[in-house]
Amino acid sequence: MIEFGQGNLRVPKWTRPVYMVAAGTTDFRKRYPEKKLEELCMMAFRMLLEDNHLKRDPLEVKGLVNFAAYGEFADHFQDQLLCESKVHDYIGLDPLPNIGVKTGGATGGSTMLAGAQSIASGYSDCTLVMGWERMDEVKTWTGNYYIASAACKDFETRLARNYASYYAPMARRFQEMYGVDERVRAAIAVKNRGYACSSPYAQQPGRHTVDEVLAGDIVSDPLRFLECCAMSVGSSAMLLCSEELAYQLTDNPVRLYICGGTHTLRTGDRRPMRIPLLPNETEADYAWLYEEMKRTDGRWPGFESFAAARVAAYMVYHMAGIHNPIEDLDLVETHDAFTISDLQTYGDVGLTLYGKEQSYVTSGECYLDNPVTGKPGKCPANLSGGLLGTMHAVGATGIFQMAEVFWQLQGKYDYFHGRDELWARYGKHKPAEWKSLQIDNPRRGLAISHAGVGSHVTCAVLERGW
């Protein structure tokens, strides 16, 4: 059994605050043969410099950058090591220092954490954070083979060379443990893919029904085709600054708090531990769960939960002063690589108590417009379309989802999603039924970046700085 020592759960303290001032992205596609990787990264960088209403000229802003953190999940996809060096050179930042970050599916979030630490420590006043993935230079099944290697090759990868096969037993166990109706998982797919219809960046938007999801082909029982994300190509970027510089560049900076957690790749061999309690929880809340686990020979986190996500949330909530997530947050972006990973995360980050995760969906509080009450949802999830509807270009994913929260907090959803010229930029036509997903006066948002079967997770709280 894992027992935490006195200093293990120390809440991080930064020397100075960290602010976001600008974000940029490409759209995301299954294939992007007309653009080299460096060109995709330049697209995201130019959008960051030119489209965020900064107070200084783009070249002047570029001249303020003094550090860069780059994220890429796998060199295998394009048979090129040190891509960060090629990108750094192409966008014109040589010979400034940079680092490359790799933590599986959490690469984007971990890259943001590294960039934030450079600001918080005083190492840098202006840091570029950028991530990408080029997943179209190999066949899909080869890509799945590469991705499946982000599991323990001594244990998990012997079961299957497909990540859905790692999440399928989690879905089964979660369903059995908490009595979850599979229609709840299907509703998540319908919601997220539907929200993607408002995004010019989305790879696979779609208006589906729960019955259509459940009638789809099974990828790995019980997960069906529309419950699984796709492989993507694209890049996203964020500019982080010190407080002084942030207010020189924009009147609408967003403060960033971010922490991480880790856990074993061996999902079948997770050692038990007591649940680290979030500020809104008590031991009494989980007395029933510990008893149920004894009865069923279960343990926490088992197959049902992600300890890395819980530890990251524990750290960042104490750091950012979050007392009750469902009340204190106005929106969340979760890592919905599969509908089950989305559902599991609700309990990990305290949107509900463990065992009550499906209530976040069935109550309607995860929607922009609550279909149950007819009122605004209390804390909408994945208005970006998430990984299911919009993208999973792995190194970019965590950065893109934070960019979506950033634009929501600035009140700029319509500007970055609704302009006809933006849709045309990516060779698309804005749908006649396009709908704004801007939340009314949001103050705080959360973004999860998640790796593997929960090996690395970052949890970021974004807060309006004005």
C-alpha positions in Angstrom: 0.0 0.0 0.0 1.3 3.5 -0.9 1.5 5.8 2.1 2.4 9.5 1.6 5.3 10.9 3.6 5.1 14.3 5.4 6.4 16.2 2.4 5.0 14.2 -0.5 1.8 16.3 -0.9 3.5 19.7 -0.3 1.6 22.3 -2.3 3.9 24.0 -4.9 4.9 27.6 -4.3 6.0 29.8 -7.2 8.4 32.7 -6.8 6.1 34.9 -8.9 2.8 34.5 -10.8 2.5 33.2 -14.4 0.2 34.7 -17.0 -1.0 33.6 -20.5 -1.2 36.4 -23.0 -1.8 34.8 -26.4 -2.6 31.5 -28.1 -2.4 30.1 -31.6 -3.3 26.9 -33.4 -3.7 25.2 -36.7 -6.8 23.3 -37.6 -6.5 19.5 -37.2 -6.7 16.8 -39.9 -6.2 13.1 -40.5 -3.7 14.1 -43.1 -1.9 17.4 -43.9 0.3 16.5 -46.9 0.5 20.0 -48.2 2.3 21.4 -45.1 5.7 20.4 -43.6 5.8 20.1 -39.8 7.7 23.3 -39.5 5.1 25.2 -41.6 2.3 23.9 -39.3 4.2 25.2 -36.3 4.7 28.5 -38.0 0.9 28.7 -38.7 0.3 28.4 -34.9 3.0 30.9 -34.1 1.8 33.5 -36.5 -1.8 33.2 -35.2 -0.4 33.7 -31.7 1.5 36.8 -32.7 -1.1 38.4 -35.1 -4.6 37.4 -33.9 -4.6 38.1 -30.2 -4.9 41.9 -30.2 -1.6 42.3 -28.4 -0.5 45.9 -27.8 2.8 45.5 -29.6 3.8 44.7 -33.2 4.2 40.9 -33.9 7.9 41.1 -34.5 8.4 43.2 -31.4 6.5 40.5 -29.4 8.7 37.8 -31.0 11.7 39.8 -29.9 10.6 39.5 -26.2 10.8 35.7 -26.2 13.8 34.4 -24.3 12.9 30.7 -23.7 10.9 28.0 -25.5 9.4 24.7 -24.4 8.4 22.2 -27.1 6.2 19.1 -26.9 6.1 16.1 -29.2 4.8 12.7 -28.2 6.7 10.4 -30.6 9.6 10.9 -33.0 8.6 7.6 -34.7 5.8 9.2 -36.7 8.1 11.2 -39.0 11.4 9.4 -38.4 13.1 12.6 -37.1 14.8 13.1 -33.7 15.2 16.5 -32.2 12.2 18.0 -34.0 12.3 20.9 -31.5 15.6 22.0 -33.0 14.2 22.1 -36.5 11.1 24.0 -35.4 13.0 26.4 -33.2 15.2 27.3 -36.2 12.4 27.6 -38.7 10.3 30.0 -36.6 13.4 32.2 -36.1 14.3 31.7 -32.4 17.8 30.4 -32.7 20.1 30.6 -30.7 17.8 31.1 -27.7 17.5 28.2 -25.3 14.8 25.6 -25.7 13.8 22.2 -24.3 11.9 19.2 -25.6 9.2 17.5 -23.5 7.7 14.0 -23.8 5.2 12.5 -21.4 2.9 10.5 -23.7 -0.6 12.0 -24.0 0.1 14.5 -21.3 3.0 16.0 -23.4 1.1 19.2 -24.1 0.3 19.8 -20.4 3.8 18.8 -19.3 5.2 21.3 -21.8 3.0 24.0 -20.4 4.2 23.0 -16.9 7.8 23.4 -17.9 7.1 26.7 -19.6 5.3 28.0 -16.5 8.1 26.9 -14.3 10.5 29.0 -16.4 8.4 32.1 -15.7 7.7 31.3 -12.1 11.4 30.8 -11.3 12.5 34.0 -13.0 14.5 32.1 -15.6 12.4 33.7 -18.3 10.0 36.7 -18.7 8.5 35.5 -21.9 8.3 31.8 -22.8 6.9 30.2 -26.0 5.1 26.9 -25.3 4.4 24.9 -28.5 3.4 21.3 -29.2 2.6 19.3 -32.3 2.2 15.9 -33.8 2.7 14.6 -37.3 0.8 11.3 -37.4 0.0 11.0 -41.1 3.3 9.7 -42.4 2.6 6.1 -41.3 -0.4 3.9 -41.8 -3.1 4.1 -39.1 -2.4 0.6 -37.7 1.3 1.4 -37.6 0.5 4.6 -35.7 -1.7 2.6 -33.3 1.2 0.2 -32.7 3.5 3.2 -31.9 0.9 4.7 -29.5 0.3 1.4 -27.8 4.0 1.3 -26.9 3.2 4.0 -24.4 2.2 1.2 -22.0 4.2 -1.3 -20.0 5.7 -3.6 -22.6 6.3 -6.3 -20.0 2.6 -6.5 -19.2 0.0 -4.3 -20.9 1.2 -4.4 -24.5 1.1 -8.2 -24.5 -2.7 -7.9 -24.3 -3.2 -5.9 -27.4 -1.5 -3.3 -29.6 -4.4 -0.9 -29.5 -5.1 1.7 -26.8 -8.8 1.1 -26.8 -8.0 -2.4 -25.5 -6.3 -0.8 -22.5 -9.4 1.3 -21.7 -12.0 -1.3 -22.4 -11.4 -3.2 -19.1 -11.5 0.1 -17.3 -14.9 0.8 -18.8 -16.1 -2.7 -17.8 -14.9 -2.3 -14.2 -16.2 1.2 -13.9 -19.6 0.2 -15.2 -19.8 -2.8 -12.8 -18.5 -0.9 -9.8 -20.8 2.1 -10.1 -23.8 0.8 -12.1 -23.2 3.1 -15.0 -25.6 3.0 -18.0 -23.7 2.8 -21.3 -26.0 5.4 -22.6 -24.1 7.9 -20.3 -20.9 7.2 -22.2 -22.7 7.5 -25.5 -24.2 10.9 -24.4 -20.6 12.2 -23.8 -19.7 11.3 -27.4 -22.8 13.0 -28.8 -22.2 16.1 -26.7 -18.5 16.5 -27.5 -18.7 15.7 -31.2 -21.7 18.1 -31.4 -19.7 21.0 -29.9 -17.0 20.4 -32.4 -19.4 21.5 -35.1 -18.9 25.1 -34.0 -15.1 24.8 -34.3 -13.1 25.6 -37.5 -10.3 23.5 -36.1 -12.2 20.3 -35.7 -11.2 17.1 -37.4 -14.3 15.0 -36.9 -17.4 17.1 -35.9 -20.7 15.4 -36.1 -24.3 15.5 -35.0 -25.1 12.1 -33.7 -27.6 10.4 -31.4 -27.1 8.1 -28.4 -28.7 5.2 -30.4 -26.3 5.9 -33.3 -23.3 5.7 -31.0 -24.5 2.5 -29.4 -25.2 0.9 -32.8 -21.7 1.6 -34.0 -18.9 -0.9 -34.5 -17.2 -2.1 -31.4 -13.5 -1.2 -31.3 -12.8 -3.0 -28.0 -15.8 -4.2 -26.0 -17.6 -2.2 -24.7 -16.1 0.9 -26.5 -17.6 1.7 -29.8 -16.2 3.6 -32.8 -17.7 7.0 -31.9 -16.4 6.7 -28.3 -12.8 6.8 -29.5 -10.7 9.7 -30.7 -8.8 9.8 -33.9 -5.1 10.3 -34.8 -4.5 14.0 -35.8 -2.0 16.3 -37.4 -1.5 19.9 -36.2 0.2 22.3 -33.8 -0.8 24.7 -31.0 1.1 27.4 -29.1 0.8 29.6 -26.0 2.8 32.6 -24.9 3.5 32.8 -21.1 4.8 36.0 -19.4 5.7 37.5 -16.1 3.0 39.7 -14.5 4.7 42.9 -15.5 5.2 42.0 -19.1 1.7 40.4 -19.4 0.0 43.7 -18.6 2.2 45.5 -21.1 1.1 43.2 -23.8 -2.7 42.8 -23.1 -5.4 44.2 -21.0 -6.8 40.7 -20.6 -4.1 38.3 -19.3 -5.1 35.0 -17.8 -3.3 33.7 -14.7 -2.1 30.1 -14.8 -1.8 27.6 -12.0 -0.6 24.1 -13.1 0.5 20.9 -11.3 1.2 17.3 -12.3 0.9 13.8 -11.0 2.1 10.4 -12.1 1.3 6.7 -11.7 2.4 3.3 -12.9 1.9 2.2 -16.5 0.7 -1.2 -15.1 -3.0 -0.7 -14.7 -3.4 -4.3 -13.4 -0.8 -3.8 -10.7 -1.7 -0.4 -9.2 -0.9 -0.5 -5.5 -3.7 0.7 -3.3 -3.7 3.9 -1.3 -6.1 6.1 0.7 -7.9 8.6 -1.5 -6.2 12.1 -1.2 -9.1 14.3 -0.2 -9.9 17.4 -2.2 -11.0 20.6 -0.3 -14.7 19.7 -0.7 -14.4 16.1 0.5 -14.3 14.3 3.8 -13.4 10.8 4.9 -17.1 10.2 5.7 -17.9 10.8 2.0 -16.0 7.6 1.1 -16.8 5.3 4.0 -19.3 3.5 1.7 -16.7 3.2 -1.0 -14.1 1.6 1.2 -16.7 -0.9 2.5 -17.8 -1.7 -1.1 -14.1 -2.3 -2.1 -13.7 -4.7 0.8 -16.8 -6.6 -0.4 -15.6 -6.8 -4.0 -11.9 -7.2 -3.3 -11.4 -3.8 -4.8 -8.9 -1.0 -4.1 -8.4 2.6 -4.9 -7.5 3.7 -7.5 -7.9 0.2 -9.1 -9.2 0.2 -12.7 -11.8 2.8 -11.9 -9.7 6.0 -11.2 -6.6 7.9 -12.1 -4.4 8.6 -9.0 -2.2 10.9 -11.1 -5.2 13.1 -11.9 -6.3 13.1 -8.3 -2.8 14.2 -7.1 -2.5 16.9 -9.8 -6.0 18.2 -8.8 -5.1 18.1 -5.1 -2.0 20.2 -5.7 -3.4 22.8 -8.1 -6.7 23.3 -6.1 -4.7 24.2 -3.0 -2.4 26.3 -5.1 -5.2 28.2 -6.8 -7.7 28.4 -3.9 -10.3 26.1 -5.4 -12.7 25.0 -2.6 -15.5 23.3 -4.5 -14.7 22.6 -8.2 -18.3 22.4 -9.5 -19.1 25.8 -7.9 -15.7 27.5 -8.4 -15.1 26.5 -12.0 -17.0 27.9 -15.0 -15.8 25.3 -17.5 -13.5 22.3 -17.9 -11.6 20.6 -20.7 -11.0 17.0 -20.0 -8.9 14.4 -21.8 -11.7 12.5 -23.6 -9.5 10.2 -25.7 -12.3 7.7 -24.9 -15.7 8.3 -23.4 -14.6 6.3 -20.3 -11.5 8.4 -19.6 -13.8 11.5 -19.7 -16.2 9.9 -17.3 -13.5 8.6 -14.9 -11.9 12.1 -14.7 -15.1 13.8 -13.3 -14.5 12.0 -9.9 -10.7 12.5 -10.0 -11.0 16.2 -10.2 -13.9 16.5 -7.8 -16.7 17.6 -10.2 -18.6 14.8 -8.4 -17.7 12.4 -5.6 -16.3 9.1 -6.7 -19.1 6.8 -7.7 -21.3 9.7 -8.7 -19.6 10.6 -12.0 -22.5 9.8 -14.2 -24.7 12.4 -12.4 -22.6 15.1 -13.9 -23.9 14.0 -17.3 -27.4 12.9 -16.4 -28.0 16.2 -14.4 -27.2 18.2 -17.5 -24.6 20.3 -15.7 -21.8 19.3 -18.1 -23.7 21.0 -21.0 -23.6 24.7 -22.1 -27.4 24.6 -22.1 -28.7 22.2 -19.5 -31.2 19.9 -21.3 -32.8 18.9 -18.0 -33.4 22.4 -16.5 -33.4 24.6 -19.6 -30.9 26.8 -17.8 -27.1 27.3 -18.4 -25.1 24.3 -17.3 -23.2 24.8 -14.0 -19.8 23.8 -15.5 -19.8 22.9 -19.2 -17.3 20.3 -20.3 -15.3 20.2 -23.6 -16.9 23.1 -25.4 -13.9 22.8 -27.7 -15.2 19.5 -29.0 -12.5 17.7 -27.0 -10.4 14.9 -28.4 -13.5 13.0 -29.6 -14.7 15.8 -31.9 -11.8 18.1 -32.6 -8.3 16.7 -32.3 -5.7 14.5 -30.7 -2.4 15.7 -32.2 -0.8 14.4 -29.0 2.0 17.0 -28.4 -0.5 19.8 -29.1 -3.5 18.5 -27.3 -3.0 19.9 -23.7 -1.9 23.2 -25.1 -4.9 23.4 -27.5 -7.4 22.7 -24.7 -5.8 25.4 -22.5 -6.0 27.8 -25.4 -9.8 27.1 -25.7 -10.2 27.8 -22.0 -8.0 30.9 -22.4 -10.2 32.3 -25.2 -13.4 31.5 -23.2 -12.1 33.5 -20.2 -11.2 36.4 -22.5 -14.7 36.3 -24.0 -13.3 35.7 -27.4 -14.9 32.4 -28.3 -16.8 33.9 -31.2 -13.7 35.7 -32.5 -11.7 32.6 -32.6 -14.5 30.3 -33.8 -17.1 32.3 -35.6 -15.3 34.5 -38.2 -16.0 33.5 -41.8 -12.4 34.3 -42.8 -11.1 31.9 -40.1 -13.1 29.0 -41.5 -11.9 30.0 -45.0 -8.3 30.0 -43.8 -8.6 26.2 -43.4 -10.6 25.6 -46.6 -13.9 25.3 -44.8 -17.3 27.0 -44.9 -18.9 28.1 -41.7 -22.0 26.0 -41.1 -25.3 27.8 -41.5 -26.4 26.4 -38.2 -23.2 27.6 -36.4 -23.8 28.4 -32.7 -21.8 30.4 -30.3 -20.6 28.4 -27.3 -19.3 31.4 -25.4 -20.0 31.1 -21.6 -21.5 34.2 -20.0 -18.8 36.0 -18.0 -16.5 33.1 -17.0 -13.9 33.6 -14.3 -12.1 30.3 -13.9 -11.6 27.2 -16.0 -9.8 23.9 -15.8 -7.9 21.8 -18.3 -6.6 18.2 -17.9 -3.8 16.7 -20.0 -3.5 13.0 -19.6 -1.1 10.3 -20.7 -1.3 6.6 -21.3 -3.5 4.7 -18.8 -3.0 7.6 -16.4 0.8 7.5 -16.1 1.2 11.3 -16.3 -1.5 14.0 -15.7 -1.4 17.7 -15.5 -4.2 19.8 -14.1 -4.3 23.5 -14.9 -6.5 26.2 -13.4 -6.9 29.3 -15.5 -8.2 32.5 -13.9 -9.0 35.9 -15.4 -6.4 38.4 -14.5 -8.4 41.6 -14.7 
